[in-house]
């Protein structure tokens, strides 16, 4: 939502932009984070909420939960109200 402002601020302050350069890089990073969080299928000490309105990302998380036999009581999903509510439902 704030890509332009974040890039401008990074340039002004002289640090690398925290924004991925394209949507594919953004999705790849999200999926790497999913993989890292779900690497321990028992998730005894962890509970996680995956917040996204991207249906492909939700599908990826669900696929990983199933294939890794992750404890589903330790995983939740969330979206901003009105943004892809059908994904949660």
Secondary structure, DSSP 8 states (H G I E B T S, - for coil): --HHHHHHHHHHHTS--SS-SSHHHHHHHHHHHHHHHTSSTT-TT--EEEE---HHHHHHHHHHHHHTT--GGGEEEE--TTSSHHHH-
